[in-house]
Amino acid sequence: MDAASQPLTAAGDEYTQPTGQAEDPPSTVADTLRYLGPSVIITATIVGSGEIILTASLGAAVGYSMLWWVLFSCWSKSILQAELARYIVLSGDTYLRMLNRIPGKIPGPKQPFSWPIGLGLIGFATGITALGGLIGGAGLAVSLVLPELPTIYAVAGLAVLTAALLWTGQYNCLQSIMLVFVVSFTLITVTSALLMQDTDYATTAADIISGFTFEWHVSFAVMALAAYGFTGVNAGEIAAYTYWCIEKGYPARIGPFEDTPAWYERAHGWLKVLRTDVWFTLVILTCATIPFYFLGAGVLHSIGETPEGTETVRRLSAMFTEVLGAWSLILFAIGAFCILYSSTVAAVAAGGRYIPDYLIELGFMSRERVDLRHKIIRWYGLIVPFIGLGMYWGFQNPVLMVTIGACFAAFMLPIQSGITIYLQKKRLPEAVQPHWPAKYLLRILFVVQAVLAALVIYFPILGD
């Protein structure tokens, strides 16, 4: 029997389900709120390059006409986020262990591994490229406030700061840091969009209606597909979310699988907490994404500014300065820094969780070595910010760097959907499988994402 067809059993992984950690789920709203948290970290990652760079750039290019596309990008992937996380917290698998259960093995240096693991390694490389764009964008935001400071020095300083913040490798520390960033950038973006309503660039009802005419601009297809890939919860963030659920303790509190009423009761209770956390993610990312699209469409499109190259952040700042005056450059710089730098920190932290998992699934490390897993996470957080610095120094084009990562993220989404559908059906007991609306929505989403993945191949690679 292949790994994908094995019925659910105890995972035997002290990282995901340490012994003796099973706990009854919260019974009140107040108690439920205490157990939210993965959404805070993932929101800090989500509301970053996709929103401030790609969403605003798309609005600058096409105006309000693709508002429908931005909303679709925000909302459509949350069902995948919830259902993939459902499998992870119930099974006790990590994300990469889940991928490695899929049939179709490739010979490896130590042991065979499933083909999605190979694709994941490619995605990891493109993610490092996008990381360079994130930390570079944050450095450009610093340079707006300190124009005499060369951007590369600002980026280097942020690399040092990131390494210092992540050296502990602790989940609770990271959650606290990200909470500050999430609250800051959400308040700044929403406030700015509201202030725009008292200017000549105000968004009108007619503008919003024009955003639902379902236009598709072929000339901006790559930008639109990149925005889809990185707006809302992208493939990398969906994967990272599962690790934050693990480190928040959801699988541990459900406990290793037992075919007993007590286990099913715990499972349903903690799945309710998980769904609440996903809804929190969706609300925050919508509140932070749509204002940036409105600012790009209402301001940048009107004045003919298109963000690109090392001028990306300066041109994006026109969204604020044209509306509120020159004084708001500081406001924009703070908001841009919070958004892009929080994404940098959260992305590096997530990447550190993948490395030990890759080593385990490729056969270079034992699953029992939880101590070694934590050491690798710490060292990754110390080293990789400087790799991001090197990537930015080589490219010095945040839009291009983020677009590379975003296009691959769009390509990976249908693979994640298909694997989730397959493993839920093969391994989860009927009592904890999703209800029929979620099942069919996920299947419809799989088809849509497969079409979009084909477009990702066609337009950037094969199109003229």
N, C-alpha and C positions, 0 to 999 in steps of 0.2 A: 504493500500500500504506500503510495507516495505521500509526502508530507502534507500536501494540500488536502488530501482526502481523509486524513486522520481525524476522528471525532475529537471534540474539545477535551483536553486533559490538563492536569496541573502543568504549568509552564516550566517549573523547575528553575526559575531564574530569580536570584536574590536581588537583582536590580529592579525588576518590575514588580515582583510579589514576594517581598521578604517574609520569612516565617513569622507567624503570630501577629500580623498586622490587620487582620480582618476586623471591620468595625461597622456598626449599624449606620445607615445613612441619616442625614439630618431630617427632622420632621417639621421644622418651621421655616418660614421665609428668612428670618434673621439668621438662623443657623446655616441655611443654604448659602447665603451671601458670604459667610466666613470661609467656605470651601471653594469659592471662585478664585481664579488667579491665572490659570494658563491663558485665558483671554487677554489679560493685561499685557503679558509678554508678547503674545502673538500680534496683538494690535499695534504694539510699538514697532514690530517688524513690518506689518501690513501697510500702515500709514507712513510710507516713506517714499521710495523712488517711484513707485507706481502712481502715487497721488501728486506729489509736488512736481515731479519731472514729467512723467508720461501723460497723466490725466490733464494737467494744465497745458502741456504741449499739444495734445489732441484738441482741446478746446480752442487754443490759439490758432490751430490750423483750419478747423472746420466750423468754428462757431458753436451754436447750440444744437446743431442738427443731429449729433450723435449722443445726446443725453441718454437715450434709450439704451445705447450700447454700454455706456458707463454703468448704468443701473444694473443691467444684465450681468456685467462683469463683477459687480459688487455682490449681488445676491445669489447668483446661480451656483456658486461653488461651496456655499455654506452647508448644503445637504451632503456633499462629499466629505467635508470636514467632519461633520457629525457622525456619519456612518463609518468612515475609516477609523475614527477614534472609538466608536462603539466596539469594533472588532478588537482593537488594541487593548482596551481596558478589560474586556471580558476574557480574552485569550491569555493575557500575560505576555504576548509576543512584543518585541520591539518592532519598529517600522521595518527595519532591514531584515529581521528574522521573518516577518510576514512576507516580504518580497521573495525571500529565498525559499519559500514553500511552493512557489509556482513551478509547474512542470516546464522542462526545457533547460537542461543543465549545460553549462559551458565548462570545459576542462580548465582548471586553475592550477597555480603553482603548488598549492597544498591539497586542495580538494575541489570538486566541481561546485559551481554556484549557478543560480538561476539567472537567466538573461536580464530580468529587470535590475539586478544588482549591477550589471555592466552598464546599463543605461544610467543608473543612479550615479555611477562614478563619473560619467561624462557630464551629467547635470551638476555634480559637485564642482567640476572645473569651471563651468560657465558661471556658477554661483560666486566663485572667487573673483571672476571678472566683474560681476555686478557689485561685489563688495568694494572693489576699487572705486567704482562709480559713486557708491554711497559715501564712503569716507572722503572722497574727493569733493563731492557736493557739500558735505558738512564743512570742509576746509574753505571752500569758496564762500560759504555763509560767514565764516569768521573773517575772511578778507574784506567783506562788505563793511564791517565795523572797524577793522584795522587795515585800511588799504595800503599802509606802508609795509605790512608784513607779507612777504612772498607766500603765495598760496601753498607751495610745496612744504614750507616750514610749518604752516598751520596744520596741514594734513599730517605731517610727522609728529607734531605735538599731540594731535588727536589719537594717533596710533599708540603713543606712549600711554596716554590716559586710558584708552580702551584696555590695553594689556594690564594696567594696574587694577582697573575695575573688575576684570574677569579672573584675576589670579586666584581668588578664593574658590571659584567654580561652584558656589553655593546657590541653590535655587531661590531661597528666601531673600537673599541679598539682591539678586537680579530682579526679582519681582518688585521689590521696594524702589529700586532705581527706575525701572520702567514705568511704575505708577506715576512718578513725578513727571516724566516726559509725556506720557499719554494725556494727563490732565492739562498740561501746559499747551501742547500743540492743538488739542481739540478746542480749548477756549479761544486761542488766538485765531484759528481758521474760521470758526463759526462767527466770532465777533467781526472779523474783517469782511466776511460776506454780507453780514447784516448792515455794516456801515456803508457798503457799496450801494445799498438801496436808496441812500440819500444823495446820490450823485448822478451824473449823466450816463453812467455805465450800469444803471440799475437793471436787474433782471425783471422782465415783465411777464405777464401771463402768456402773451403771444410768443415770447422766446421759449418758454417751457413747452407750450403746445407744439412749436416747431421741432422740439427735441424728440417728439414721438411720431414723426413722419416716417421713421424707419429707413432713413437714407443710408446708403453705404458708399463711401468715397473711395473708389479703387486707387486713386493716386496717393491716398494716405493709408493704404491697407496694412503696410508693415507697422506703422505707428499704432493703428487701431488694434492689430493683433497683439502687439507688445503690451498695449494698455490692458487688453484682456488678460494676458499672461501674468501681469504684475499688479493689477488692480483687484481689490478684494483679497481673498485668501488664495495665494498662488500655490503651485505644486510643492515648492520647497517649504512654505509656511504650513501647509497641511501636514507635511511630514514632521516638521519641527513641533507642531502642536501636540502630536502624540507623545513626544518626549517630555513636554511640559506637563501633560496629563499624568505621565508615569511619575515624574518627580514631585508633583503635587500629591500623589498617593492614591489616585483613583483605583488603579488595578490592585494595589496592596490592600485597600479597604474592602474591595469586593472579595478578595481572597482567591486562592487557587480553586479551579473548578471542582465542585462537588454536586452530584445529582440529587440535591436535597432542597426542600422548600426554603430553608434558611438562606442558602446560597442564592436562589432565584429572587428572594425578597430583597437581599442586599444588592443584587445586580440591578434590579429595576429602580431601586432608590438612588443608587449612585449614577445610573444613566440619566435620571431626571436632573441631577446636579450638572452633569455633562451638557445636557441640552440647554440648560439655563446659561452656562458659560458660553456656549456657541452663540446663543441669542445676544448676549452681551457684546461679543465680538462684532456681530453683524450691525448692531445699533451704532457702536462707536465708529466703525470704519465708514459707515454711510454718512454720519455727521461730519467726518473729516474729509471724505472724498468729494462729495457733491459741491461744497463751497469752492474747492480748488478748480473744479471743472467750470463752475460759474465765473470765477475770477479769470480763468484763461479765455473762456468764450466771450465774456462781457468786456474785458479790458484789453488783453493782448491781441485778440482777433480784430478788435476795433482799431487799434493803433498799428497793426501790421507787424508786431514783434513775434519772432519765432525763436524759441530757446535752442541754442546749439553750442557745441564746443566749450571752451573755457568761459564763454560769456553766458552760459546757461543760467546760473543763479542770478547774475546781474539783470538779465532780461526778464527773468521771472519776477524780480523785485518790482518791475513796473506794474504788476497787478496791485501792489499796495501804493506805491508812490503816485501813480496816476489818479488813484481814487482818494487817498487821504492826505497827500502832500509829501514833501521831502522828509518830514520828521518820521514818517512811517517806515523808512528804510530800516531803522533799528528794530521795529516791531517785526518786519518781515525776516530780518536776519536771525532774530531770536527764534521765530517760528520755524524757519527753514533748518536752523541748527538742531532744534529739538527733534524735528521729524527725521532728518537724515542721520543724525548721530545716534538717536535711539534705535533706528533700523540697523545701523552698523553694529552697535553693541549686541543687540538681540540676534543678529545674523551670525556673528562670530560665536556667540554662546551656543547657538543651535548647531553650528558646524562641528563644535567640539564633541557633541553627543554622537555624531555619525561615525567619527573615526574609529573609536573602539568597537563599534558595531560592525563596521566593515572588516576590521581585523578578525573578529569572531566568525563572521559568515564566510570569510575567505580561508579560515583555518589557521590563522597565525596567533590566535589568542583564545584562551579558555573562557567560557561563559561564566565560570565560577569566580573569575578574577575581578570582583567588583572594586577592590582596592586599586587595581591597575587601571580600570575604567576611569575612576575619578582622577588619577594622576594624569592620564592622557588629556582629559577635559581641561585641566588646569594649564598644562603646557601648550595645548592648542590655543587657548585664550591669550597666552603670553606671546606666541610666535606669529600667528596669522594676521593680526593687525598690521604688521610690518610687510607682509606679503601684499596686503591690500594697498599699502603705501606704494610699493613697487609697481603694482598694476596701474595705479593712477599716474605715476610718474611716466610710465611707458605710453599710456593712451592719451591722458589729459583731455578726455571727451566723455563726461558723465552720461550724456544721453545715449551715445553709442554703446558704452559699457553696460548700462542698465538694459538697453534694448536686446543685446546678445543674451543676457540671462533671462529676460522676459520671454523671448521667443521660444527658448528651450523649455521654460516653465509651462507655456501653453501646450507644447508638444507632449509633456509628461502627464497632463491632466487626465486624458482618456485612459491611459495605462493604469493610473491610480484607481479610477472609477471601475474599470474592468476587473482589476484584482480584488477590490473591495466586494463587488457583487459575487465574484467566484468564491472567495473564502468565506463570506457570510453564509452562502448557500451550502458549502461543503462542510464547514466546521462548527458553526454556531447551532446550538439546540433551538428548536422551533420557538420555544417560549421566550427567547431573548433576541430573536430576529426582528428587524424593523417591521412596522405595520405596512399594509399594502400601499398607502400613498407615498411613503418614503421609498419603498422598493421601486415603484414605477417611475417616480421622479428621478431616481438615481439612474435608471436604465435609459430614460429619455436624455438625461444629461450626458451619459456616455456617448450616445449617438451624436449629439450636438458637438461635444468636445472632439470626437473623432474627425468630424468635418472640419472643425477649426484647426486641428493639428495638420490636416492635409493642406489647408490654406497657408499655414506657417511654413510648410515645406515649399509650396508653390511660389508665394509672393517674394519672400526674401532670397530664396535660392534659385528657383527656376524661372520666376517672372522677369519681365524686362525691366 
